[in-house]
Amino acid sequence: MEALERWFRLKERGTTVATELRAGVTTFLTMAYILLVNPQILAEAGMPADDVVFATAVGSAVATFIMGAYANFPFALAPGMGINAYFTYGIVQGLGVDWRVALTAVFAEGLIFLFLSFGGVRTVLINAIPESLKLATTTGIGLFLALIGLRNAGMVVASPATLVQLGNLHEGGVLLGFAGLLLIGALVARRVKGALLIGIAAVAVGAWALGLAPGPSGIFRWPSLPRETLGALDFSGLFSAKVLGVTLALLFVDVFDTAGTLLGMGRMGGFLTPKGELPGAGKAFVADAVGTMAGAALGTSAITTYIESAAGVEDGGRTGLTAVTVSGMFLLALFFTPLLTSIPAVATAPALVAVGAMMMSGAVEVPWTRFDEALPAFLTVALMPFTYSIAHGVSAGIVSYAVLKLLMGRPRDAHPVLYVLAVLLGVYHAFA
């Protein structure tokens, strides 16, 4: 225990071993779906699903362990949703790139990311983002989480006429999800420890008992090494114009997706300085970069920091011990995939919605009466859920902030690096 205290500085951050372990389990349960969803998506790129399950679990474990043991942040990492879809439908199917070459592009992107991390470039990027956009990022991520949760619970569904609409309130899954949300709300309000974890477990058991989701087909299964994806990198086509463009696009999305998530999670966990800076951000970026490289070598798309980490932070996770716990859970998941993959999406949905509500507090501090600050903040908040991308929200905020400051004749209100970012973002989206 003393060794854990010294390494993770538990007392300094006002936490305990038990709290960190519980927070780690909570975070893992909210993101365990990636073990099921990622193989399904990458299988459509021609990759063996069983291989991808192994790569997803081990790649996530490696990245998350580095985040915990090296950076000492309670943030978990796994193959990014959206990035995996771009890998399959945009790169492999859309551009006709072989999945082995696409994995090589992911590896190269991670390597570039690593060099930028050690050079401190990404830390400069985070520090250049103004306070109003950092506040907006936290709020936008909260809405993004809530949208994911509401969709997973069936409370919000797609509509060809209005894009989204209210789900069928007569369905058992919707009612169970809403009941789980109320349960978590009551437990959180009463300050019950492990409220999110209790809610997830209760809804999962309820879904199984009511026949709304298939129960576990088993408990234990021996994992097997990947047959085709392990070390399947193919560098022969890496330097073609097409693949170089793909590599840069992956890097761009990864940088801003990770930066936005770290800012949001950092504010929620109280890690930001009064100036809005995140001490140790460079180490967090290293975890992301190394994880992406490891994941590509094993056989999965780019690994990034997960917004579901907010569930563990809200449950009291304040140190890297939370992340190390998540890492261990990913490795254990290789042996208990029948049980973990049977946890239905409706079980974790209420936790995501509840965390989204908790992240709204930052919106109060945005200077809404100053429209040159308010509009970029609003675009940041709105575009994250509406475009299903943290990176798009951050991009919109940065570009609009820079342009408005110039039009106002107040260019010194923004960091010089912000103008460079705005130009690069404009060029990227013009040719994306």
Buried (B, 14 or more C-beta within 10 A) or exposed (E): EEEBBEBBBBEEBEBBBEBBBBBBBBBBBBBBBBBBBBBEBBBBBEBBBBBBBBBBBBBBBBBBBBBBBBBBBBBBBBBBBBBBBBBBEBBBBEEEBBBBBBBBBBBBBBBBBBEBBEEEBBBBBBBBBBBBBBBBBBBBBBBBBBBBBBBBBBBBEEEEEEEBEEBEEEBBBBBBBBBBBEBBBEBBEEEEEBBBBBBBBBBBEBBBEEEBBEBBEEEEEEBEEBEBBBEBBEEEBBEEEBBBBBBBBBBBBBBBBBBBBBBBBBBBBEBBEEEBBBEBBBBBBBBBBBBBBBBBBBBBBBBBBBBBBBBBBBBBBBBBBBBBBBBBBBBBBBBBBBBBBBBBBBBBBBBBBBBBBBBBBBBEBBEBEEEBBBBBBBBBBBBBBBBBBBBBBBBBBBBBBBBBBBEEEEEEBBBEBBBEBBEBBBEBEEEE
